[in-house]
Amino acid sequence: MKKKVGIMGGTFNPIHNGHLLLAENAREAYELDEVLFMPSGCSYMKDSSSVLDKRMRADMVSLALEGNPCFRLSLMEIEREGNTYTSDTLMELKALYPENQYYFLIGADNLVRIEHWRRPDVILQNCIIIAALRGNETAKSLQGAIDQLVRHYQADIRMLPARYIDLSSSEIRERLYSEKSVRYMLPEKVLEYIREKNLYRKGSRTV
């Protein structure tokens, strides 16, 4: 049976409530059957030395998704050898489940840079893009970039009606490092895991 499947990718270093709210808003707005949360393995966009071990990041995602039957952890990217590419992920999903329709969730700030990703043609022609606004961004300010992507790639790009909550993993890591409160930024079980494993602390390699 055909399903509408959202894809929420990222390093999730760590996953936070902004990620969850974005996924829930997209699920509701576009009537998605499920949203796959995909922690990246080896991201070619980031310095791997500054990213927490992939299994720990996946553990935190798993904890964050508990209680929501529409959210599911996918280990596809962390189990793949070499760099993680969204284009490869989409092609693998399409080969495994060709009947499904995929919706790729992305911050609007990343949408304007997507042509610099590996194989943007594969990404934009094999899924519907759901772009979420954050900060001072407006749909009008992004229209030029959207028009270009639609024209060059016949892309299907849709804006998420609800604004993306303005949280970032880097801000949370910095607050943890400085021993400041991150209450209401993270699911409680994720925060408990971070404390138990002594992550993102002074003297830790995971800062």
C-alpha positions as CSV (number, residue, x, y, z in Angstrom):
1,M,0.0,0.0,0.0
2,K,1.3,3.4,-1.0
3,K,2.4,5.5,2.0
4,K,3.4,9.2,2.4
5,V,6.7,9.1,4.2
6,G,8.6,12.1,5.6
7,I,12.4,12.0,5.8
8,M,14.0,14.1,8.6
9,G,17.8,13.9,8.2
10,G,20.6,15.5,10.2
11,T,23.5,14.8,12.5
12,F,21.1,15.2,15.5
13,N,24.1,16.3,17.7
14,P,21.9,16.2,19.8
15,I,18.3,15.9,18.6
16,H,16.1,18.7,20.1
17,N,12.5,19.8,20.4
18,G,12.8,21.9,17.3
19,H,13.4,18.8,15.2
20,L,10.4,17.1,16.7
21,L,8.1,20.0,16.3
22,L,9.1,20.5,12.6
23,A,8.4,16.8,11.9
24,E,5.1,16.9,13.7
25,N,4.0,20.1,11.9
26,A,4.9,18.5,8.5
27,R,3.2,15.2,9.4
28,E,0.0,17.1,10.2
29,A,0.1,19.6,7.4
30,Y,0.8,17.0,4.6
31,E,-1.0,14.0,6.2
32,L,2.2,11.9,6.3
33,D,1.8,8.3,7.4
34,E,5.2,8.3,9.1
35,V,8.4,10.3,9.4
36,L,11.8,8.6,9.3
37,F,14.4,10.2,11.5
38,M,17.8,9.5,9.9
39,P,21.0,10.3,11.8
40,S,23.8,10.9,9.4
41,G,26.8,8.6,9.4
42,C,29.9,10.4,8.1
43,S,28.7,13.8,6.9
44,Y,30.8,15.3,4.1
45,M,29.5,18.8,5.2
46,K,30.9,18.7,8.7
47,D,34.2,18.0,10.5
48,S,33.7,14.5,11.9
49,S,36.0,15.2,14.9
50,S,33.3,17.6,16.2
51,V,30.4,15.2,15.9
52,L,29.4,12.7,18.6
53,D,29.7,9.0,17.9
54,K,26.9,7.9,15.5
55,R,25.5,5.2,17.8
56,M,25.1,7.6,20.6
57,R,23.3,10.1,18.4
58,A,21.0,7.3,17.2
59,D,20.4,6.3,20.8
60,M,19.2,9.8,21.6
61,V,17.0,9.9,18.5
62,S,15.4,6.6,19.6
63,L,14.7,8.1,23.1
64,A,13.3,11.3,21.6
65,L,10.8,9.4,19.4
66,E,9.3,7.2,22.2
67,G,5.6,7.6,22.5
68,N,4.9,8.8,18.9
69,P,3.9,5.9,16.7
70,C,4.2,8.0,13.5
71,F,8.0,8.7,14.1
72,R,10.5,6.0,13.4
73,L,14.3,5.8,13.7
74,S,16.1,4.7,10.5
75,L,19.7,3.5,10.7
76,M,20.1,3.5,7.0
77,E,22.7,6.3,6.9
78,I,24.7,5.4,9.9
79,E,25.1,1.8,8.7
80,R,26.3,2.9,5.2
81,E,30.1,2.9,4.6
82,G,31.7,6.2,3.7
83,N,30.2,9.6,3.4
84,T,26.4,10.1,3.9
85,Y,24.6,11.6,0.8
86,T,20.9,12.3,0.7
87,S,20.8,11.4,-3.0
88,D,22.1,7.9,-2.1
89,T,19.5,7.6,0.6
90,L,16.6,8.5,-1.7
91,M,17.7,6.1,-4.4
92,E,18.0,3.3,-1.8
93,L,14.5,4.0,-0.4
94,K,13.0,4.2,-3.9
95,A,14.5,0.9,-4.8
96,L,13.3,-0.8,-1.6
97,Y,9.8,0.8,-1.5
98,P,9.0,2.2,-5.0
99,E,5.4,2.5,-4.2
100,N,5.9,5.2,-1.5
101,Q,5.9,9.0,-1.9
102,Y,8.8,10.6,-0.1
103,Y,8.7,14.1,1.5
104,F,12.1,15.5,2.4
105,L,12.0,17.9,5.4
106,I,14.5,20.7,5.2
107,G,15.1,24.1,6.7
108,A,14.6,26.9,4.2
109,D,18.2,28.1,4.9
110,N,19.4,24.7,3.5
111,L,17.0,24.9,0.6
112,V,19.0,27.8,-0.9
113,R,22.2,25.7,-0.7
114,I,20.8,22.4,-2.0
115,E,22.3,22.9,-5.5
116,H,25.7,22.5,-3.8
117,W,24.8,19.1,-2.4
118,R,25.8,15.9,-4.2
119,R,23.4,15.1,-7.0
120,P,20.8,17.7,-6.4
121,D,19.0,16.5,-9.5
122,V,18.4,13.1,-7.9
123,I,17.1,14.7,-4.7
124,L,14.8,17.2,-6.3
125,Q,13.3,14.8,-8.8
126,N,12.7,11.9,-6.4
127,C,10.9,13.5,-3.5
128,I,8.7,16.4,-2.5
129,I,10.6,19.1,-0.6
130,I,8.9,20.5,2.5
131,A,10.8,23.7,3.5
132,A,10.4,25.2,6.9
133,L,11.0,28.8,7.7
134,R,13.1,29.9,10.6
135,G,14.2,33.2,12.1
136,N,13.3,36.2,9.9
137,E,12.9,34.2,6.7
138,T,9.7,34.7,4.7
139,A,8.3,32.7,1.9
140,K,8.5,35.8,-0.3
141,S,12.2,36.1,0.3
142,L,12.8,32.5,-0.8
143,Q,10.6,32.7,-3.9
144,G,13.5,33.4,-6.3
145,A,15.4,30.3,-5.1
146,I,12.3,28.2,-5.3
147,D,11.5,29.3,-8.8
148,Q,15.0,28.5,-10.0
149,L,14.9,25.0,-8.5
150,V,11.4,24.4,-10.0
151,R,12.6,25.6,-13.4
152,H,15.9,23.7,-13.5
153,Y,14.8,20.4,-11.9
154,Q,11.0,20.3,-12.2
155,A,11.1,20.2,-8.4
156,D,8.0,20.0,-6.2
157,I,8.7,22.4,-3.3
158,R,6.2,23.3,-0.6
159,M,6.5,25.6,2.3
160,L,5.5,24.4,5.8
161,P,2.7,26.6,7.1
162,A,4.1,26.6,10.7
163,R,7.4,28.3,11.4
164,Y,10.3,26.1,12.5
165,I,11.2,26.8,16.2
166,D,14.5,28.6,16.3
167,L,16.7,26.1,18.2
168,S,20.0,24.7,17.1
169,S,22.1,21.8,18.3
170,S,25.2,24.0,18.3
171,E,23.5,26.4,20.7
172,I,22.5,23.5,23.0
173,R,26.0,22.1,23.0
174,E,27.4,25.5,24.0
175,R,24.9,25.8,26.8
176,L,25.7,22.4,28.1
177,Y,29.4,23.1,27.9
178,S,28.8,26.3,29.9
179,E,26.6,24.5,32.4
180,K,23.6,26.6,31.5
181,S,20.0,25.3,31.5
182,V,18.7,23.5,28.4
183,R,15.3,22.7,30.0
184,Y,12.5,22.7,27.4
185,M,15.0,22.5,24.6
186,L,15.5,18.8,24.7
187,P,13.2,15.8,25.5
188,E,13.8,14.9,29.1
189,K,15.0,11.4,28.2
190,V,17.6,12.8,25.9
191,L,18.9,15.1,28.6
192,E,19.0,12.2,31.0
193,Y,21.1,10.3,28.5
194,I,23.5,13.2,28.0
195,R,24.0,13.5,31.7
196,E,24.4,9.8,32.3
197,K,27.1,9.6,29.5
198,N,28.7,12.9,30.6
199,L,28.4,14.3,27.0
200,Y,29.0,17.9,25.8
201,R,31.0,18.8,29.0
202,K,34.3,20.5,29.6
203,G,37.1,18.0,29.1
204,S,34.9,15.8,27.0
205,R,35.8,15.0,23.4
206,T,32.1,15.4,22.5
207,V,31.9,19.2,23.0
